[in-house]
Amino acid sequence: MVASAGSRSGRAPVLAKYDMLDELGHGGMATVYRAHDKRLLRDVAIKVLHPHLRESREIAHRFSVEAKAVAKLRHPNIVEVFDVSSEDETEQYLVVELVRGPTLRKILQNHGALPPEIGAAFVMELLSGIAHAHASGVVHRDVKPENVLVEHRPAGTSSLRDGLTPTPVPSVSPQPRSQSSSNGERKTPSPKNEGERVAVKLTDFGIAKLLDAQGVTSTGQVLGSPAHMAPEQIEGGDVDGRADVFGIGVLMYECLVGHLPFIGNNPAQVLRRVLDGVYASAERERPIVGKVWSQILDRALARKPEARFPDAQAMRDAIAAELGRLGMGTPKVEIEAWLDDPEGWTADHDKQLIDRLCQLGAASRKRGEAVAAAADYNRALAYAPNDPSLLKVVASMQRSEARARLVRRVAPLVLGAVVLGSGAYSVAKAFKGPPPLDPTAPSTPSAQRSGVVAAGSTSVSKPSASAAKSSERAGTTPTGVPNVTTTRTIATPVIAPSPKAGTPRIVTFTRLSPGFGVQLTIDGTPAAEPDPTKSFTLDDKAHTLVFTCKGDLCTPKTVQVPAGDNNVELDVVLAIANAKLVVEGDPSHAYGIVEIPTLYVAGGGEIEIPMRAGWREVHVFDRNEPSSQPQAITLTAGKRVTISFKR
């Protein structure tokens, strides 16, 4: 638990083994106190359940069971559990290690959106602890910044391993910040205790599960934080480690973007957005986040558990790969350096990152990986929007892409015209007959061999420049061989050889509507959210592409891409799914919609309502009672809602 300034509360419970010192905070489940362990002579944090919860025998039992399960977890990124009350004690409490530092929520309040790599480093630390818990069969269920504690000791003090009290270390001088090598990789000086002055710990494992004993899910009451809960958790379904992957995805989005992905004016709106899975991509909200981090977030926040990372370790591996690609150091080292000097670290990091992204973009462009190159250059441009060299590179890539699109559109027409023209010329030539041969020209073996060519071909010998000049002076062709040797055969079209198998082809959009919130699967496998302004690649095999909207708001569209080596242009317009409205009322009455005068439905009936967006508010009224007040209801595309006029 976090240690912060507090005042001794006169209502602090009395516990035989502990001296209660002061209150650290309180929430919907418990009050947290700083206390002193009389036997082990150390300060601890004690979480005491509120009276209305401890009165339930079932909760008391489950509290004990959950605490014992969490107490088995030993990991540097998990707050350690020291003790738990027995079921027959008056107070129900949990004794945990005291973490001397703020919550991640407090850090976000003080600094706003974090540098993307620092946010990713925090998440990577947390995922280590979550993966360890999942391996022990413990699911957190309530991952959020309030449950993340960060302890940081200033430079010049001992590491956290040396005890609870910071000790000055005069011999340690401040370390310079990371420097960048010639290849863009970070070279950070490595003092002996580098990274050991900071600890990132997750607390409250399994605590949210305790309140299920009150039947909260069945009554519809929201436990925990709606914006951080996985859809299956809200719906009361089976919850496994992938719910924590979703929760950490929400936390990471807030760290990188500066606000939650699912926002509403009230908990009901937030829950609806979580269940529909509709949110703005991180890259669109904050361009410096970049495409790769945005794609990692999209996978973590997938509506269906099977579309997310399969476990916490898989998500951690994806984050580690991107941090490594960007030349970042060890996550704890980078977090420690940033906490020491947030402004200085960010200034140095941004400069190094721009250089690194440009190097990566250039390397991808050289390999012909246009999509990867564009992602890196676009992110670099987000950091330096007025950099003339970057603007020049991006403009060049845009011109190249425009030319490539033009070629892809015109090439088939040109090829067809060439083939038809060649065929017509050959047929006309065949009817006309061969030209008379020069009787004075000698028939040499080379000339005879040159007459044996592929069907429909014409052999043309191009003389060298010197030979051409001498032949002009002599009035003959070089070596006395005619310039053109023609065979009288039936013309056949010449087919250009196709690229080698496996050559990637570029897929672009002539149109993609709606412009965001679209989901794509390729042969049944979820892919990154398509962007109408960017392209992606496919191999030369046949593929099935299925486009739909997050939350099933649109009618899915299937596109069959045949095998081949031609680049592909897609025109994808998804129709917003109709909403279904059920009106409970008098069957003899007709009910209308103010916004759509032509629609009406009888009481007890259902009607489909066209939608132009994911949500729409309409007002339903009783046509048989014109003086009655219309009732407002929010419709969701593809969903069924019910409104009642029963009295």
Buried (B, 14 or more C-beta within 10 A) or exposed (E): BBBBEBEEBEEBBEBEEBBBBBBBBBEEBBBBBBBBBEEEEEBBBBBBBBEEBBEBEEBBEBBBBBBEBBBEBEBBBBBBBBBBBEEEBEEBBBBBBBBBBBBBBBBBEEBEBBBBBBBBBBBBBBBBBBBBBBBEEBBBBBBBBBBBBBBBBEBBBBBBEBEEEBEEBEEBEEBEBBEBEEEBBBEBEEBEBBBBBBBBBBBBBBBBBBBBBBEBBEEEEBBBBBBBBBBBBBEEEEBEBBBBBBBBBBBBBBBBBBBBBBEBEEEEBBBBBBBBBBBBBBBBBBBBBBBBBBBBBBBBBBBEBEBBBEBBBBBBBBBBEBBEEBBBBBBBBBBBBBBBBBEEBBEBBEEBBBBBBBBBBBEBBEEEBBBBBBBBBBBBBBBBEEBEEBEEBBEEBEEEBEEBBEEBEEEEEEEEEEEEEBBEEBEEBEEEEEEEEEEEEEEEEEBEEBEEBEEBEBBEBEBEEEEEEEBEEEEEBBEEBBEEBBBEEEBEEEEEEEEEEEEBBBBBBEEBBBEBBBBBBBEEEBBBBBBBEBBBBBEBEEBEBBBBBBBBBBBBBEBEBEEEBBBBBBEBEBBBBBBBBBBEBBEEBBBBBEEEEEBBBBBBBEBEBEBEEBBBEBEBBBEEEEEEEBBEBBBBBBBEEEBEBEE
